[in-house]
Amino acid sequence: MAVYYNPGNPNISRLAADISPQDWITTIIGAIMAALSTFTLFWVLLYSRGASQTVAPLSLPDG
């Protein structure tokens, strides 16, 4: 079994130099979720400033 390490810092090492397909899928899903949440955040911040929100008057019964 080969051990891969950083010659400048031998404390950083690993047994495999490749990334498993499961790790790629997790990374891709995480990137998509981060992009969607960032898009949603900017969408809400951008369009909440332009829209004036009004509240309809409420009439309560006397008594």
PQR file of N, CA, C, O and H, with PARSE charges and radii, in Angstrom:
ATOM      1  N   MET A   1       0.856  -1.174   0.000 -0.4000 1.5000
ATOM      2  CA  MET A   1       0.000   0.000   0.000 -0.0000 2.0000
ATOM      3  C   MET A   1       0.901   1.237   0.000  0.5500 1.7000
ATOM      4  O   MET A   1       1.860   1.321   0.768 -0.5500 1.4000
ATOM      5  N   ALA A   2       0.582   2.176  -0.860 -0.4000 1.5000
ATOM      6  CA  ALA A   2       1.370   3.393  -0.965 -0.0000 2.0000
ATOM      7  C   ALA A   2       0.813   4.461  -0.030  0.5500 1.7000
ATOM      8  O   ALA A   2      -0.399   4.568   0.155 -0.5500 1.4000
ATOM      9  H   ALA A   2      -0.197   2.107  -1.484  0.4000 1.0000
ATOM     10  N   VAL A   3       1.705   5.242   0.553 -0.4000 1.5000
ATOM     11  CA  VAL A   3       1.326   6.362   1.399 -0.0000 2.0000
ATOM     12  C   VAL A   3       1.740   7.633   0.683  0.5500 1.7000
ATOM     13  O   VAL A   3       2.901   7.793   0.305 -0.5500 1.4000
ATOM     14  H   VAL A   3       2.690   5.155   0.403  0.4000 1.0000
ATOM     15  N   TYR A   4       0.792   8.534   0.499 -0.4000 1.5000
ATOM     16  CA  TYR A   4       1.062   9.812  -0.143 -0.0000 2.0000
ATOM     17  C   TYR A   4       1.209  10.868   0.937  0.5500 1.7000
ATOM     18  O   TYR A   4       0.413  10.924   1.874 -0.5500 1.4000
ATOM     19  H   TYR A   4      -0.150   8.404   0.806  0.4000 1.0000
ATOM     20  N   TYR A   5       2.234  11.710   0.802 -0.4000 1.5000
ATOM     21  CA  TYR A   5       2.462  12.736   1.808 -0.0000 2.0000
ATOM     22  C   TYR A   5       3.043  13.985   1.167  0.5500 1.7000
ATOM     23  O   TYR A   5       3.546  13.958   0.043 -0.5500 1.4000
ATOM     24  H   TYR A   5       2.881  11.664   0.041  0.4000 1.0000
ATOM     25  N   ASN A   6       2.959  15.073   1.911 -0.4000 1.5000
ATOM     26  CA  ASN A   6       3.500  16.351   1.484 -0.0000 2.0000
ATOM     27  C   ASN A   6       4.959  16.408   1.929  0.5500 1.7000
ATOM     28  O   ASN A   6       5.221  16.428   3.132 -0.5500 1.4000
ATOM     29  H   ASN A   6       2.550  15.095   2.823  0.4000 1.0000
ATOM     30  N   PRO A   7       5.926  16.435   0.991 -0.5600 1.5000
ATOM     31  CA  PRO A   7       7.335  16.452   1.401  0.2800 2.0000
ATOM     32  C   PRO A   7       7.693  17.671   2.255  0.5500 1.7000
ATOM     33  O   PRO A   7       8.584  17.584   3.099 -0.5500 1.4000
ATOM     34  N   GLY A   8       7.021  18.792   2.051 -0.4000 1.5000
ATOM     35  CA  GLY A   8       7.282  19.976   2.853 -0.0000 2.0000
ATOM     36  C   GLY A   8       6.750  19.862   4.270  0.5500 1.7000
ATOM     37  O   GLY A   8       7.257  20.509   5.186 -0.5500 1.4000
ATOM     38  H   GLY A   8       6.297  18.862   1.364  0.4000 1.0000
ATOM     39  N   ASN A   9       5.719  19.033   4.449 -0.4000 1.5000
ATOM     40  CA  ASN A   9       5.112  18.832   5.760 -0.0000 2.0000
ATOM     41  C   ASN A   9       4.662  17.377   5.842  0.5500 1.7000
ATOM     42  O   ASN A   9       3.516  17.073   5.511 -0.5500 1.4000
ATOM     43  H   ASN A   9       5.306  18.508   3.704  0.4000 1.0000
ATOM     44  N   PRO A  10       5.530  16.479   6.272 -0.5600 1.5000
ATOM     45  CA  PRO A  10       5.183  15.042   6.298  0.2800 2.0000
ATOM     46  C   PRO A  10       4.028  14.690   7.226  0.5500 1.7000
ATOM     47  O   PRO A  10       3.502  13.579   7.157 -0.5500 1.4000
ATOM     48  N   ASN A  11       3.625  15.616   8.093 -0.4000 1.5000
ATOM     49  CA  ASN A  11       2.482  15.334   8.965 -0.0000 2.0000
ATOM     50  C   ASN A  11       1.186  15.228   8.165  0.5500 1.7000
ATOM     51  O   ASN A  11       0.219  14.624   8.630 -0.5500 1.4000
ATOM     52  H   ASN A  11       4.052  16.518   8.149  0.4000 1.0000
ATOM     53  N   ILE A  12       1.161  15.811   6.968 -0.4000 1.5000
ATOM     54  CA  ILE A  12      -0.015  15.727   6.111 -0.0000 2.0000
ATOM     55  C   ILE A  12       0.178  14.529   5.183  0.5500 1.7000
ATOM     56  O   ILE A  12       1.014  14.561   4.279 -0.5500 1.4000
ATOM     57  H   ILE A  12       1.946  16.301   6.591  0.4000 1.0000
ATOM     58  N   SER A  13      -0.593  13.483   5.412 -0.4000 1.5000
ATOM     59  CA  SER A  13      -0.454  12.273   4.606 -0.0000 2.0000
ATOM     60  C   SER A  13      -1.796  11.582   4.462  0.5500 1.7000
ATOM     61  O   SER A  13      -2.740  11.863   5.200 -0.5500 1.4000
ATOM     62  H   SER A  13      -1.272  13.456   6.146  0.4000 1.0000
ATOM     63  N   ARG A  14      -1.867  10.666   3.490 -0.4000 1.5000
ATOM     64  CA  ARG A  14      -3.074   9.874   3.283 -0.0000 2.0000
ATOM     65  C   ARG A  14      -2.711   8.582   2.577  0.5500 1.7000
ATOM     66  O   ARG A  14      -1.653   8.479   1.956 -0.5500 1.4000
ATOM     67  H   ARG A  14      -1.101  10.438   2.890  0.4000 1.0000
ATOM     68  N   LEU A  15      -3.584   7.607   2.671 -0.4000 1.5000
ATOM     69  CA  LEU A  15      -3.319   6.314   2.062 -0.0000 2.0000
ATOM     70  C   LEU A  15      -3.737   6.254   0.607  0.5500 1.7000
ATOM     71  O   LEU A  15      -3.142   5.514  -0.175 -0.5500 1.4000
ATOM     72  H   LEU A  15      -4.443   7.690   3.175  0.4000 1.0000
ATOM     73  N   ALA A  16      -4.741   7.014   0.233 -0.4000 1.5000
ATOM     74  CA  ALA A  16      -5.232   6.991  -1.146 -0.0000 2.0000
ATOM     75  C   ALA A  16      -5.140   8.397  -1.733  0.5500 1.7000
ATOM     76  O   ALA A  16      -5.397   9.387  -1.049 -0.5500 1.4000
ATOM     77  H   ALA A  16      -5.224   7.616   0.869  0.4000 1.0000
ATOM     78  N   ALA A  17      -4.772   8.467  -3.002 -0.4000 1.5000
ATOM     79  CA  ALA A  17      -4.640   9.767  -3.654 -0.0000 2.0000
ATOM     80  C   ALA A  17      -5.888  10.150  -4.427  0.5500 1.7000
ATOM     81  O   ALA A  17      -5.984  11.272  -4.925 -0.5500 1.4000
ATOM     82  H   ALA A  17      -4.563   7.663  -3.558  0.4000 1.0000
ATOM     83  N   ASP A  18      -6.843   9.241  -4.537 -0.4000 1.5000
ATOM     84  CA  ASP A  18      -8.054   9.529  -5.307 -0.0000 2.0000
ATOM     85  C   ASP A  18      -9.220   9.854  -4.375  0.5500 1.7000
ATOM     86  O   ASP A  18      -9.157   9.609  -3.171 -0.5500 1.4000
ATOM     87  H   ASP A  18      -6.765   8.330  -4.132  0.4000 1.0000
ATOM     88  N   ILE A  19     -10.256  10.395  -4.941 -0.4000 1.5000
ATOM     89  CA  ILE A  19     -11.473  10.729  -4.196 -0.0000 2.0000
ATOM     90  C   ILE A  19     -12.565   9.775  -4.653  0.5500 1.7000
ATOM     91  O   ILE A  19     -12.783   9.597  -5.851 -0.5500 1.4000
ATOM     92  H   ILE A  19     -10.307  10.594  -5.920  0.4000 1.0000
ATOM     93  N   SER A  20     -13.247   9.166  -3.698 -0.4000 1.5000
ATOM     94  CA  SER A  20     -14.277   8.183  -4.033 -0.0000 2.0000
ATOM     95  C   SER A  20     -15.485   8.860  -4.688  0.5500 1.7000
ATOM     96  O   SER A  20     -15.725  10.045  -4.454 -0.5500 1.4000
ATOM     97  H   SER A  20     -13.070   9.310  -2.725  0.4000 1.0000
ATOM     98  N   PRO A  21     -16.242   8.128  -5.500 -0.5600 1.5000
ATOM     99  CA  PRO A  21     -17.445   8.703  -6.131  0.2800 2.0000
ATOM    100  C   PRO A  21     -18.461   9.215  -5.109  0.5500 1.7000
ATOM    101  O   PRO A  21     -19.150  10.202  -5.367 -0.5500 1.4000
ATOM    102  N   GLN A  22     -18.561   8.563  -3.966 -0.4000 1.5000
ATOM    103  CA  GLN A  22     -19.492   9.024  -2.940 -0.0000 2.0000
ATOM    104  C   GLN A  22     -19.097  10.401  -2.419  0.5500 1.7000
ATOM    105  O   GLN A  22     -19.962  11.231  -2.137 -0.5500 1.4000
ATOM    106  H   GLN A  22     -18.002   7.761  -3.756  0.4000 1.0000
ATOM    107  N   ASP A  23     -17.794  10.647  -2.290 -0.4000 1.5000
ATOM    108  CA  ASP A  23     -17.345  11.965  -1.843 -0.0000 2.0000
ATOM    109  C   ASP A  23     -17.629  13.027  -2.892  0.5500 1.7000
ATOM    110  O   ASP A  23     -17.964  14.159  -2.544 -0.5500 1.4000
ATOM    111  H   ASP A  23     -17.091   9.973  -2.519  0.4000 1.0000
ATOM    112  N   TRP A  24     -17.503  12.683  -4.175 -0.4000 1.5000
ATOM    113  CA  TRP A  24     -17.813  13.636  -5.240 -0.0000 2.0000
ATOM    114  C   TRP A  24     -19.297  13.982  -5.231  0.5500 1.7000
ATOM    115  O   TRP A  24     -19.662  15.146  -5.397 -0.5500 1.4000
ATOM    116  H   TRP A  24     -17.231  11.764  -4.458  0.4000 1.0000
ATOM    117  N   ILE A  25     -20.150  12.986  -5.040 -0.4000 1.5000
ATOM    118  CA  ILE A  25     -21.596  13.225  -5.017 -0.0000 2.0000
ATOM    119  C   ILE A  25     -21.954  14.138  -3.851  0.5500 1.7000
ATOM    120  O   ILE A  25     -22.747  15.067  -4.001 -0.5500 1.4000
ATOM    121  H   ILE A  25     -19.853  12.040  -4.905  0.4000 1.0000
ATOM    122  N   THR A  26     -21.368  13.869  -2.692 -0.4000 1.5000
ATOM    123  CA  THR A  26     -21.623  14.702  -1.519 -0.0000 2.0000
ATOM    124  C   THR A  26     -21.152  16.132  -1.756  0.5500 1.7000
ATOM    125  O   THR A  26     -21.834  17.084  -1.377 -0.5500 1.4000
ATOM    126  H   THR A  26     -20.723  13.114  -2.570  0.4000 1.0000
ATOM    127  N   THR A  27     -20.001  16.281  -2.377 -0.4000 1.5000
ATOM    128  CA  THR A  27     -19.470  17.614  -2.667 -0.0000 2.0000
ATOM    129  C   THR A  27     -20.357  18.360  -3.655  0.5500 1.7000
ATOM    130  O   THR A  27     -20.610  19.552  -3.479 -0.5500 1.4000
ATOM    131  H   THR A  27     -19.447  15.507  -2.685  0.4000 1.0000
ATOM    132  N   ILE A  28     -20.828  17.681  -4.682 -0.4000 1.5000
ATOM    133  CA  ILE A  28     -21.686  18.310  -5.691 -0.0000 2.0000
ATOM    134  C   ILE A  28     -23.020  18.725  -5.078  0.5500 1.7000
ATOM    135  O   ILE A  28     -23.502  19.831  -5.326 -0.5500 1.4000
ATOM    136  H   ILE A  28     -20.622  16.712  -4.825  0.4000 1.0000
ATOM    137  N   ILE A  29     -23.614  17.846  -4.282 -0.4000 1.5000
ATOM    138  CA  ILE A  29     -24.889  18.179  -3.633 -0.0000 2.0000
ATOM    139  C   ILE A  29     -24.705  19.360  -2.683  0.5500 1.7000
ATOM    140  O   ILE A  29     -25.551  20.253  -2.637 -0.5500 1.4000
ATOM    141  H   ILE A  29     -23.223  16.948  -4.080  0.4000 1.0000
ATOM    142  N   GLY A  30     -23.619  19.373  -1.934 -0.4000 1.5000
ATOM    143  CA  GLY A  30     -23.344  20.492  -1.032 -0.0000 2.0000
ATOM    144  C   GLY A  30     -23.172  21.803  -1.780  0.5500 1.7000
ATOM    145  O   GLY A  30     -23.652  22.845  -1.333 -0.5500 1.4000
ATOM    146  H   GLY A  30     -22.932  18.647  -1.971  0.4000 1.0000
ATOM    147  N   ALA A  31     -22.483  21.756  -2.925 -0.4000 1.5000
ATOM    148  CA  ALA A  31     -22.282  22.962  -3.722 -0.0000 2.0000
ATOM    149  C   ALA A  31     -23.603  23.470  -4.291  0.5500 1.7000
ATOM    150  O   ALA A  31     -23.842  24.677  -4.326 -0.5500 1.4000
ATOM    151  H   ALA A  31     -22.093  20.910  -3.288  0.4000 1.0000
ATOM    152  N   ILE A  32     -24.457  22.558  -4.733 -0.4000 1.5000
ATOM    153  CA  ILE A  32     -25.767  22.960  -5.262 -0.0000 2.0000
ATOM    154  C   ILE A  32     -26.611  23.589  -4.158  0.5500 1.7000
ATOM    155  O   ILE A  32     -27.257  24.612  -4.381 -0.5500 1.4000
ATOM    156  H   ILE A  32     -24.263  21.578  -4.704  0.4000 1.0000
ATOM    157  N   MET A  33     -26.610  22.992  -2.983 -0.4000 1.5000
ATOM    158  CA  MET A  33     -27.395  23.538  -1.871 -0.0000 2.0000
ATOM    159  C   MET A  33     -26.866  24.913  -1.445  0.5500 1.7000
ATOM    160  O   MET A  33     -27.648  25.812  -1.136 -0.5500 1.4000
ATOM    161  H   MET A  33     -26.085  22.160  -2.801  0.4000 1.0000
ATOM    162  N   ALA A  34     -25.554  25.073  -1.429 -0.4000 1.5000
ATOM    163  CA  ALA A  34     -24.971  26.371  -1.075 -0.0000 2.0000
ATOM    164  C   ALA A  34     -25.335  27.429  -2.111  0.5500 1.7000
ATOM    165  O   ALA A  34     -25.647  28.566  -1.758 -0.5500 1.4000
ATOM    166  H   ALA A  34     -24.919  24.343  -1.680  0.4000 1.0000
ATOM    167  N   ALA A  35     -25.295  27.055  -3.388 -0.4000 1.5000
ATOM    168  CA  ALA A  35     -25.651  28.007  -4.449 -0.0000 2.0000
ATOM    169  C   ALA A  35     -27.123  28.399  -4.357  0.5500 1.7000
ATOM    170  O   ALA A  35     -27.459  29.574  -4.511 -0.5500 1.4000
ATOM    171  H   ALA A  35     -25.041  26.131  -3.675  0.4000 1.0000
ATOM    172  N   LEU A  36     -27.998  27.439  -4.111 -0.4000 1.5000
ATOM    173  CA  LEU A  36     -29.424  27.739  -3.985 -0.0000 2.0000
ATOM    174  C   LEU A  36     -29.720  28.628  -2.780  0.5500 1.7000
ATOM    175  O   LEU A  36     -30.529  29.551  -2.874 -0.5500 1.4000
ATOM    176  H   LEU A  36     -27.725  26.485  -3.986  0.4000 1.0000
ATOM    177  N   SER A  37     -29.080  28.361  -1.667 -0.4000 1.5000
ATOM    178  CA  SER A  37     -29.336  29.181  -0.488 -0.0000 2.0000
ATOM    179  C   SER A  37     -28.786  30.591  -0.674  0.5500 1.7000
ATOM    180  O   SER A  37     -29.402  31.556  -0.221 -0.5500 1.4000
ATOM    181  H   SER A  37     -28.423  27.611  -1.590  0.4000 1.0000
ATOM    182  N   THR A  38     -27.632  30.724  -1.336 -0.4000 1.5000
ATOM    183  CA  THR A  38     -27.087  32.055  -1.611 -0.0000 2.0000
ATOM    184  C   THR A  38     -27.993  32.824  -2.566  0.5500 1.7000
ATOM    185  O   THR A  38     -28.257  34.008  -2.361 -0.5500 1.4000
ATOM    186  H   THR A  38     -27.132  29.940  -1.703  0.4000 1.0000
ATOM    187  N   PHE A  39     -28.468  32.146  -3.611 -0.4000 1.5000
ATOM    188  CA  PHE A  39     -29.388  32.774  -4.559 -0.0000 2.0000
ATOM    189  C   PHE A  39     -30.658  33.233  -3.850  0.5500 1.7000
ATOM    190  O   PHE A  39     -31.132  34.345  -4.088 -0.5500 1.4000
ATOM    191  H   PHE A  39     -28.254  31.183  -3.778  0.4000 1.0000
ATOM    192  N   THR A  40     -31.211  32.389  -2.984 -0.4000 1.5000
ATOM    193  CA  THR A  40     -32.434  32.730  -2.258 -0.0000 2.0000
ATOM    194  C   THR A  40     -32.200  33.919  -1.331  0.5500 1.7000
ATOM    195  O   THR A  40     -33.044  34.811  -1.244 -0.5500 1.4000
ATOM    196  H   THR A  40     -30.826  31.487  -2.791  0.4000 1.0000
ATOM    197  N   LEU A  41     -31.069  33.938  -0.645 -0.4000 1.5000
ATOM    198  CA  LEU A  41     -30.758  35.048   0.250 -0.0000 2.0000
ATOM    199  C   LEU A  41     -30.697  36.364  -0.524  0.5500 1.7000
ATOM    200  O   LEU A  41     -31.313  37.349  -0.116 -0.5500 1.4000
ATOM    201  H   LEU A  41     -30.383  33.213  -0.716  0.4000 1.0000
ATOM    202  N   PHE A  42     -29.957  36.390  -1.639 -0.4000 1.5000
ATOM    203  CA  PHE A  42     -29.853  37.612  -2.415 -0.0000 2.0000
ATOM    204  C   PHE A  42     -31.186  38.001  -3.044  0.5500 1.7000
ATOM    205  O   PHE A  42     -31.487  39.189  -3.157 -0.5500 1.4000
ATOM    206  H   PHE A  42     -29.457  35.590  -1.970  0.4000 1.0000
ATOM    207  N   TRP A  43     -31.976  37.036  -3.450 -0.4000 1.5000
ATOM    208  CA  TRP A  43     -33.297  37.301  -4.025 -0.0000 2.0000
ATOM    209  C   TRP A  43     -34.182  37.999  -2.983  0.5500 1.7000
ATOM    210  O   TRP A  43     -34.832  39.001  -3.281 -0.5500 1.4000
ATOM    211  H   TRP A  43     -31.732  36.071  -3.358  0.4000 1.0000
ATOM    212  N   VAL A  44     -34.200  37.469  -1.786 -0.4000 1.5000
ATOM    213  CA  VAL A  44     -35.032  38.047  -0.721 -0.0000 2.0000
ATOM    214  C   VAL A  44     -34.533  39.441  -0.353  0.5500 1.7000
ATOM    215  O   VAL A  44     -35.336  40.361  -0.192 -0.5500 1.4000
ATOM    216  H   VAL A  44     -33.672  36.655  -1.543  0.4000 1.0000
ATOM    217  N   LEU A  45     -33.225  39.607  -0.220 -0.4000 1.5000
ATOM    218  CA  LEU A  45     -32.690  40.915   0.141 -0.0000 2.0000
ATOM    219  C   LEU A  45     -32.917  41.944  -0.960  0.5500 1.7000
ATOM    220  O   LEU A  45     -33.193  43.107  -0.666 -0.5500 1.4000
ATOM    221  H   LEU A  45     -32.573  38.860  -0.351  0.4000 1.0000
ATOM    222  N   LEU A  46     -32.807  41.543  -2.201 -0.4000 1.5000
ATOM    223  CA  LEU A  46     -32.954  42.464  -3.313 -0.0000 2.0000
ATOM    224  C   LEU A  46     -34.401  42.908  -3.487  0.5500 1.7000
ATOM    225  O   LEU A  46     -34.664  44.097  -3.667 -0.5500 1.4000
ATOM    226  H   LEU A  46     -32.582  40.599  -2.440  0.4000 1.0000
ATOM    227  N   TYR A  47     -35.331  41.979  -3.434 -0.4000 1.5000
ATOM    228  CA  TYR A  47     -36.728  42.301  -3.708 -0.0000 2.0000
ATOM    229  C   TYR A  47     -37.510  42.718  -2.478  0.5500 1.7000
ATOM    230  O   TYR A  47     -38.632  43.206  -2.618 -0.5500 1.4000
ATOM    231  H   TYR A  47     -35.118  41.013  -3.288  0.4000 1.0000
ATOM    232  N   SER A  48     -36.975  42.551  -1.287 -0.4000 1.5000
ATOM    233  CA  SER A  48     -37.701  43.024  -0.112 -0.0000 2.0000
ATOM    234  C   SER A  48     -37.541  44.531   0.057  0.5500 1.7000
ATOM    235  O   SER A  48     -38.374  45.165   0.705 -0.5500 1.4000
ATOM    236  H   SER A  48     -36.064  42.154  -1.173  0.4000 1.0000
ATOM    237  N   ARG A  49     -36.496  45.115  -0.510 -0.4000 1.5000
ATOM    238  CA  ARG A  49     -36.292  46.561  -0.411 -0.0000 2.0000
ATOM    239  C   ARG A  49     -37.240  47.334  -1.317  0.5500 1.7000
ATOM    240  O   ARG A  49     -37.712  48.408  -0.945 -0.5500 1.4000
ATOM    241  H   ARG A  49     -35.820  44.600  -1.037  0.4000 1.0000
ATOM    242  N   GLY A  50     -37.522  46.803  -2.496 -0.4000 1.5000
ATOM    243  CA  GLY A  50     -38.341  47.516  -3.462 -0.0000 2.0000
ATOM    244  C   GLY A  50     -39.824  47.431  -3.177  0.5500 1.7000
ATOM    245  O   GLY A  50     -40.569  48.322  -3.585 -0.5500 1.4000
ATOM    246  H   GLY A  50     -37.138  45.930  -2.798  0.4000 1.0000
ATOM    247  N   ALA A  51     -40.274  46.420  -2.508 -0.4000 1.5000
ATOM    248  CA  ALA A  51     -41.707  46.232  -2.271 -0.0000 2.0000
ATOM    249  C   ALA A  51     -42.097  46.879  -0.951  0.5500 1.7000
ATOM    250  O   ALA A  51     -41.548  46.556   0.103 -0.5500 1.4000
ATOM    251  H   ALA A  51     -39.669  45.696  -2.176  0.4000 1.0000
ATOM    252  N   SER A  52     -43.048  47.791  -1.024 -0.4000 1.5000
ATOM    253  CA  SER A  52     -43.558  48.367   0.204 -0.0000 2.0000
ATOM    254  C   SER A  52     -44.661  47.466   0.729  0.5500 1.7000
ATOM    255  O   SER A  52     -45.557  47.052  -0.007 -0.5500 1.4000
ATOM    256  H   SER A  52     -43.494  48.053  -1.880  0.4000 1.0000
ATOM    257  N   GLN A  53     -44.577  47.181   1.988 -0.4000 1.5000
ATOM    258  CA  GLN A  53     -45.557  46.280   2.575 -0.0000 2.0000
ATOM    259  C   GLN A  53     -46.554  47.111   3.372  0.5500 1.7000
ATOM    260  O   GLN A  53     -46.184  47.898   4.243 -0.5500 1.4000
ATOM    261  H   GLN A  53     -43.850  47.517   2.586  0.4000 1.0000
ATOM    262  N   THR A  54     -47.811  46.916   3.053 -0.4000 1.5000
ATOM    263  CA  THR A  54     -48.860  47.643   3.758 -0.0000 2.0000
ATOM    264  C   THR A  54     -49.744  46.645   4.491  0.5500 1.7000
ATOM    265  O   THR A  54     -49.878  45.487   4.095 -0.5500 1.4000
ATOM    266  H   THR A  54     -48.111  46.277   2.345  0.4000 1.0000
ATOM    267  N   VAL A  55     -50.329  47.122   5.550 -0.4000 1.5000
ATOM    268  CA  VAL A  55     -51.227  46.303   6.342 -0.0000 2.0000
ATOM    269  C   VAL A  55     -52.621  46.893   6.239  0.5500 1.7000
ATOM    270  O   VAL A  55     -52.807  48.096   6.424 -0.5500 1.4000
ATOM    271  H   VAL A  55     -50.220  48.062   5.872  0.4000 1.0000
ATOM    272  N   ALA A  56     -53.591  46.059   5.948 -0.4000 1.5000
ATOM    273  CA  ALA A  56     -54.975  46.529   5.851 -0.0000 2.0000
ATOM    274  C   ALA A  56     -55.481  46.943   7.222  0.5500 1.7000
ATOM    275  O   ALA A  56     -55.142  46.319   8.227 -0.5500 1.4000
ATOM    276  H   ALA A  56     -53.440  45.082   5.798  0.4000 1.0000
ATOM    277  N   PRO A  57     -56.299  48.003   7.267 -0.5600 1.5000
ATOM    278  CA  PRO A  57     -56.843  48.442   8.571  0.2800 2.0000
ATOM    279  C   PRO A  57     -57.756  47.357   9.142  0.5500 1.7000
ATOM    280  O   PRO A  57     -58.445  46.638   8.419 -0.5500 1.4000
ATOM    281  N   LEU A  58     -57.728  47.275  10.442 -0.4000 1.5000
ATOM    282  CA  LEU A  58     -58.512  46.263  11.153 -0.0000 2.0000
ATOM    283  C   LEU A  58     -59.575  46.974  11.970  0.5500 1.7000
ATOM    284  O   LEU A  58     -59.256  47.857  12.765 -0.5500 1.4000
ATOM    285  H   LEU A  58     -57.168  47.859  11.029  0.4000 1.0000
ATOM    286  N   SER A  59     -60.832  46.601  11.785 -0.4000 1.5000
ATOM    287  CA  SER A  59     -61.897  47.208  12.573 -0.0000 2.0000
ATOM    288  C   SER A  59     -62.353  46.189  13.621  0.5500 1.7000
ATOM    289  O   SER A  59     -62.792  45.087  13.292 -0.5500 1.4000
ATOM    290  H   SER A  59     -61.091  45.884  11.139  0.4000 1.0000
ATOM    291  N   LEU A  60     -62.238  46.582  14.871 -0.4000 1.5000
ATOM    292  CA  LEU A  60     -62.646  45.727  15.976 -0.0000 2.0000
ATOM    293  C   LEU A  60     -64.037  46.122  16.448  0.5500 1.7000
ATOM    294  O   LEU A  60     -64.381  47.304  16.424 -0.5500 1.4000
ATOM    295  H   LEU A  60     -61.881  47.477  15.138  0.4000 1.0000
ATOM    296  N   PRO A  61     -64.839  45.162  16.873 -0.5600 1.5000
ATOM    297  CA  PRO A  61     -66.170  45.515  17.385  0.2800 2.0000
ATOM    298  C   PRO A  61     -66.055  46.256  18.720  0.5500 1.7000
ATOM    299  O   PRO A  61     -65.143  46.008  19.510 -0.5500 1.4000
ATOM    300  N   ASP A  62     -66.994  47.164  18.951 -0.4000 1.5000
ATOM    301  CA  ASP A  62     -67.004  47.911  20.213 -0.0000 2.0000
ATOM    302  C   ASP A  62     -67.451  46.991  21.331  0.5500 1.7000
ATOM    303  O   ASP A  62     -68.381  46.201  21.169 -0.5500 1.4000
ATOM    304  H   ASP A  62     -67.735  47.366  18.310  0.4000 1.0000
ATOM    305  N   GLY A  63     -66.791  47.098  22.446 -0.4000 1.5000
ATOM    306  CA  GLY A  63     -67.286  46.349  23.569 -0.0000 2.0000
ATOM    307  C   GLY A  63     -66.314  45.658  24.334  0.5500 1.7000
ATOM    308  O   GLY A  63     -66.657  44.993  25.312 -0.5500 1.4000
ATOM    309  H   GLY A  63     -66.035  47.739  22.578  0.4000 1.0000
TER
END
